[in-house]
Every structure is written in structure tokens, then in C-alpha cells.
Amino acid sequence: MDDTGGMYGAMCAMTGLYHRNLTGQGQHIDLSQMVASVPLVGPALLDFTVNGRGSRRPGYPPGNRAHWPGTPLAANYRGGPTVAPHNAYRTDPGGYNDWCVIVCQSNQEWQRLVQVMGVPPWAAEDRFATVAGRLQHQEELDEQIEAWTRTLNKYVVTEQCQAAGVRALPVQSAEDRAEHDPQLRHREMYLEMEHPTLGRYRVQNAPFKLSETPATNSLPSPMIGEHTREIVEGLLGLSREDLRAGFADGTFWPTQRPRFPYQEEMLR
């Protein structure tokens, strides 16, 4: 497990069954649960931006709380412990995605968070001493915690909490994940690549690492029809004359559409 900073991205090590089926030899597959789940948020984001439809179902706890205020503690839809604090808190500088999720699943974790926050006097009050008390006074608890988180960047809050053994993760935009996420950077999830038309830009790398046959993106996305010659002559075994004939009769490219310079080059 190379889970830098103690993030939730648990690492899963498995035997390379696909490789074993081909060669009879297995290999180690290093797959991050966090990295593999990154592409899954796309549909939810698209649904919200295009249709205005949020992902939170009506009647469920506000924000990221584990318990709806005023309901029995047994009514826990998450299936895990009903604890507090358990929410997303605004961070500096207060932009749309400037939030950090903090969860304390025991009194020990709560005391660690108190230390991270600098042992503020309010945290020593009896009403916050137990999980039951913190659940009963979640509004005041969240207000006090957020008064602290609003003074810090979400990555600073995350780093300080995780270093002390407190569960925390930043709320991230697509830009955050590509440019600022320390776990994805460590996993080399996004690589810079030179494209003949687009220039230098970041592309998503393979989310898994193989011990014997490393998987990585080494080429940019192809231009339209760029590899027609390799496919026709290499994979299909046809001749150069067959390639030219396919362009002439519209099989490989519309006759009424101008060809790109690289297509003219492949026909010479």
C-alpha cells in the first residue's frame, strides 16, 4: 500500500489473471481504488450541469452528515456508525469547490481533531465529550469546526488531519484532480503529452500498474485517419496500390472532402 498521506484510496494487490491466461506466468497488479473510481463521477457531474439534477436523494441527511437531525440514531442510511463530526466543511478561500470532508468515528479520533484545531476552549465543553453529545449538538459542532477550516486551504486541512490520524479528504473539481491531487500525482494518473495539433496537454494514464508489462500512455490521441496506412498495409496485408485505390473510390476517405497533409504523405 502506497497510500500517500493516509488517503482513503485503498490499494488492492491482485494476481494478474489475464497475463497468466496468455503466458502461464502471473504478475502483480497494483490498482488504486481511488484512481479507478475517478472516471465514475463524470455522469453525475454531467447530469447536474446539463439537467440541474443533483445526486442527493430527497429525505436524506443534509450535507454529508451520518444522521438526520431529530430522527432516531438507529435510522442510519449509510450502514456504518452514526457519528459526529461527519460533514463537508467550507475552506479558504471559499470558492465553489473549497470544501473538506472530515469524519471522526470514535472519541479518540475526535480528540485528535481537537489537537489539530489547536485545542480550542469550546471543544472541551461537556456537550461535545461523547458521540451522543456531538450528534445532539451537530449544528453548533459544525459551525465551530467550519470556523477553523475556513482559515485554511482544503489541502492543508486534509494534510493536517491525516497526519494526526483523522479521516479527511478535499472536495475536488476536475481541475483539482488533474492539477493538485497529491494521490493522483503520486499514481501518475495524468501525464503531459505532445499532440501535433493541440500542443502539450495532460492525458489520463492507465489506472493500474503491472509489474512485468508496464501499462502507460505513450502516444497522443490519433488524428482522424492518421493510421490508415498501418491498418491497411500492416494489419490487413494489402498493398500500397490497394491503399491508393481505397482513397480514390471513397472507401477510406470521402472523395469530396480534402485530405490532410499526413494523408497525402501516406499515399506517396
C-alpha positions as semicolon CSV with decimal commas, in nm:
position;residue;x (nm);y (nm);z (nm)
1;M;0,000;0,000;0,000
2;D;0,149;0,330;-0,110
3;D;-0,145;0,539;0,006
4;T;0,041;0,869;0,044
5;G;-0,083;1,088;0,326
6;G;-0,322;0,818;0,450
7;M;-0,593;0,898;0,194
8;Y;-0,894;0,676;0,151
9;G;-0,759;0,547;-0,181
10;A;-0,701;0,191;-0,061
11;M;-0,462;-0,010;-0,270
12;C;-0,564;-0,351;-0,395
13;A;-0,300;-0,608;-0,495
14;M;-0,415;-0,896;-0,716
15;T;-0,265;-1,172;-0,928
16;G;-0,253;-1,087;-1,298
17;L;-0,500;-1,346;-1,421
18;Y;-0,524;-1,206;-1,775
19;H;-0,148;-1,226;-1,820
20;R;-0,147;-1,578;-1,671
21;N;-0,404;-1,696;-1,927
22;L;-0,179;-1,588;-2,214
23;T;0,163;-1,690;-2,091
24;G;0,118;-1,913;-1,790
25;Q;0,306;-1,656;-1,581
26;G;0,135;-1,428;-1,333
27;Q;0,230;-1,075;-1,237
28;H;0,146;-0,822;-0,968
29;I;-0,131;-0,571;-1,048
30;D;-0,127;-0,254;-0,836
31;L;-0,469;-0,088;-0,863
32;S;-0,582;0,210;-0,657
33;Q;-0,949;0,209;-0,563
34;M;-0,947;0,588;-0,564
35;V;-0,790;0,617;-0,910
36;A;-1,023;0,358;-1,060
37;S;-1,329;0,545;-0,929
38;V;-1,226;0,888;-1,063
39;P;-1,396;0,841;-1,406
40;L;-1,722;0,734;-1,237
41;V;-1,812;1,088;-1,125
42;G;-1,846;1,210;-1,483
43;P;-2,214;1,111;-1,536
44;A;-2,320;1,270;-1,205
45;L;-2,140;1,594;-1,293
46;L;-2,293;1,598;-1,642
47;D;-2,640;1,530;-1,502
48;F;-2,607;1,824;-1,265
49;T;-2,460;2,074;-1,514
50;V;-2,692;1,985;-1,803
51;N;-3,014;1,878;-1,630
52;G;-2,979;2,061;-1,299
53;R;-3,041;1,731;-1,122
54;G;-2,842;1,675;-0,802
55;S;-2,717;1,338;-0,682
56;R;-2,855;1,361;-0,327
57;R;-3,190;1,189;-0,284
58;P;-3,468;1,387;-0,107
59;G;-3,518;1,299;0,259
60;Y;-3,158;1,210;0,329
61;P;-2,921;1,389;0,567
62;P;-2,815;1,740;0,464
63;G;-2,457;1,785;0,357
64;N;-2,255;1,480;0,444
65;R;-2,387;1,408;0,790
66;A;-2,429;1,049;0,903
67;H;-2,751;1,133;1,086
68;W;-3,055;1,345;1,009
69;P;-3,120;1,590;1,298
70;G;-3,422;1,496;1,504
71;T;-3,451;1,135;1,387
72;P;-3,368;0,818;1,586
73;L;-2,999;0,733;1,585
74;A;-3,085;0,386;1,455
75;A;-3,211;0,540;1,129
76;N;-2,871;0,532;0,961
77;Y;-2,897;0,502;0,586
78;R;-2,519;0,472;0,538
79;G;-2,497;0,132;0,704
80;G;-2,198;0,240;0,912
81;P;-2,152;0,401;1,253
82;T;-2,363;0,708;1,326
83;V;-2,101;0,958;1,431
84;A;-2,022;1,327;1,453
85;P;-1,843;1,522;1,322
86;H;-1,929;1,378;0,980
87;N;-1,965;1,653;0,723
88;A;-1,809;1,868;0,450
89;Y;-1,672;2,199;0,577
90;R;-1,604;2,521;0,389
91;T;-1,236;2,609;0,349
92;D;-1,032;2,909;0,236
93;P;-1,073;3,095;0,002
94;G;-1,441;2,997;-0,005
95;G;-1,485;2,911;-0,373
96;Y;-1,738;2,668;-0,520
97;N;-1,520;2,361;-0,456
98;D;-1,341;2,483;-0,144
99;W;-1,463;2,217;0,099
100;C;-1,302;1,943;0,306
101;V;-1,480;1,633;0,439
102;I;-1,391;1,542;0,799
103;V;-1,511;1,231;0,982
104;C;-1,435;1,115;1,338
105;Q;-1,559;0,763;1,403
106;S;-1,450;0,744;1,766
107;N;-1,382;0,964;2,065
108;Q;-1,010;0,905;2,010
109;E;-1,033;1,045;1,657
110;W;-1,234;1,339;1,789
111;Q;-0,961;1,418;2,040
112;R;-0,704;1,403;1,760
113;L;-0,908;1,657;1,565
114;V;-0,926;1,878;1,873
115;Q;-0,546;1,875;1,885
116;V;-0,522;1,957;1,514
117;M;-0,755;2,256;1,567
118;G;-0,526;2,386;1,842
119;V;-0,735;2,271;2,141
120;P;-0,999;2,548;2,124
121;P;-1,189;2,608;2,453
122;W;-1,527;2,523;2,302
123;A;-1,411;2,167;2,221
124;A;-1,369;2,095;2,595
125;E;-1,737;2,157;2,667
126;D;-1,924;1,857;2,808
127;R;-2,178;1,854;2,525
128;F;-1,901;1,760;2,279
129;A;-1,732;1,498;2,502
130;T;-1,925;1,196;2,366
131;V;-2,059;1,082;2,028
132;A;-2,416;1,114;2,160
133;G;-2,350;1,470;2,271
134;R;-2,188;1,567;1,941
135;L;-2,480;1,417;1,748
136;Q;-2,726;1,613;1,960
137;H;-2,537;1,938;1,903
138;Q;-2,428;1,891;1,540
139;E;-2,530;2,242;1,435
140;E;-2,303;2,407;1,694
141;L;-2,031;2,147;1,635
142;D;-2,024;2,202;1,258
143;E;-2,025;2,580;1,298
144;Q;-1,722;2,568;1,527
145;I;-1,528;2,324;1,308
146;E;-1,603;2,529;0,997
147;A;-1,483;2,845;1,172
148;W;-1,145;2,670;1,185
149;T;-1,146;2,513;0,835
150;R;-1,239;2,846;0,672
151;T;-0,897;2,978;0,774
152;L;-0,708;2,710;0,578
153;N;-0,682;2,572;0,226
154;K;-0,861;2,239;0,181
155;Y;-0,537;2,056;0,107
156;V;-0,378;2,199;0,421
157;V;-0,678;2,085;0,628
158;T;-0,656;1,740;0,469
159;E;-0,283;1,708;0,528
160;Q;-0,301;1,820;0,891
161;C;-0,594;1,591;0,970
162;Q;-0,450;1,286;0,800
163;A;-0,110;1,338;0,965
164;A;-0,288;1,321;1,302
165;G;-0,495;1,014;1,213
166;V;-0,820;1,197;1,137
167;R;-1,020;1,091;0,831
168;A;-1,032;1,380;0,584
169;L;-1,040;1,441;0,210
170;P;-1,081;1,754;-0,003
171;V;-1,379;1,812;-0,231
172;Q;-1,225;1,839;-0,576
173;S;-1,318;1,969;-0,918
174;A;-1,191;1,810;-1,239
175;E;-0,913;2,071;-1,241
176;D;-0,823;1,987;-0,882
177;R;-0,791;1,618;-0,963
178;A;-0,573;1,681;-1,267
179;E;-0,355;1,957;-1,125
180;H;-0,348;1,940;-0,745
181;D;-0,443;1,597;-0,608
182;P;-0,135;1,452;-0,433
183;Q;-0,255;1,091;-0,454
184;L;-0,327;1,107;-0,828
185;R;0,006;1,283;-0,881
186;H;0,183;1,006;-0,691
187;R;0,000;0,746;-0,902
188;E;0,094;0,933;-1,223
189;M;-0,272;0,936;-1,324
190;Y;-0,228;1,233;-1,559
191;L;0,070;1,265;-1,795
192;E;0,173;1,553;-2,017
193;M;0,188;1,461;-2,385
194;E;0,264;1,645;-2,708
195;H;-0,010;1,642;-2,970
196;P;0,067;1,753;-3,329
197;T;-0,234;1,987;-3,336
198;L;-0,337;2,051;-2,975
199;G;0,015;2,103;-2,843
200;R;0,119;1,990;-2,497
201;Y;-0,165;1,881;-2,270
202;R;-0,249;1,632;-1,992
203;V;-0,397;1,292;-2,068
204;Q;-0,533;1,025;-1,835
205;N;-0,291;0,741;-1,780
206;A;-0,375;0,375;-1,714
207;P;-0,519;0,349;-1,360
208;F;-0,327;0,029;-1,284
209;K;0,040;-0,065;-1,266
210;L;0,174;-0,400;-1,388
211;S;0,497;-0,545;-1,253
212;E;0,608;-0,724;-1,572
213;T;0,435;-0,540;-1,857
214;P;0,406;-0,173;-1,754
215;A;0,094;-0,004;-1,887
216;T;0,127;0,362;-1,973
217;N;0,002;0,603;-2,238
218;S;0,296;0,679;-2,466
219;L;0,120;0,824;-2,770
220;P;-0,127;1,112;-2,809
221;S;-0,476;1,058;-2,945
222;P;-0,456;0,997;-3,321
223;M;-0,554;1,239;-3,593
224;I;-0,850;1,127;-3,800
225;G;-0,730;0,867;-4,049
226;E;-0,371;0,903;-3,930
227;H;-0,307;0,528;-3,905
228;T;-0,496;0,415;-4,213
229;R;-0,177;0,300;-4,385
230;E;-0,061;0,096;-4,082
231;I;-0,401;-0,075;-4,067
232;V;-0,444;-0,137;-4,439
233;E;-0,089;-0,247;-4,518
234;G;0,019;-0,376;-4,177
235;L;-0,284;-0,545;-4,021
236;L;-0,479;-0,628;-4,338
237;G;-0,174;-0,708;-4,553
238;L;-0,295;-0,510;-4,855
239;S;-0,066;-0,330;-5,098
240;R;0,012;0,037;-5,147
241;E;-0,196;0,029;-5,463
242;D;-0,491;-0,107;-5,264
243;L;-0,447;0,182;-5,021
244;R;-0,446;0,438;-5,301
245;A;-0,747;0,274;-5,466
246;G;-0,938;0,287;-5,137
247;F;-0,877;0,661;-5,114
248;A;-0,965;0,713;-5,479
249;D;-1,303;0,538;-5,462
250;G;-1,403;0,678;-5,121
251;T;-1,358;0,357;-4,919
252;F;-1,102;0,505;-4,680
253;W;-1,187;0,875;-4,709
254;P;-1,477;1,074;-4,861
255;T;-1,380;1,175;-5,214
256;Q;-1,545;1,517;-5,177
257;R;-1,351;1,601;-4,862
258;P;-0,997;1,746;-4,884
259;R;-0,723;1,524;-4,745
260;F;-0,494;1,624;-4,464
261;P;-0,120;1,664;-4,534
262;Y;-0,033;1,347;-4,342
263;Q;-0,279;1,152;-4,559
264;E;-0,118;1,283;-4,876
265;E;0,217;1,177;-4,732
266;M;0,099;0,818;-4,672
267;L;-0,015;0,788;-5,033
268;R;0,319;0,883;-5,187
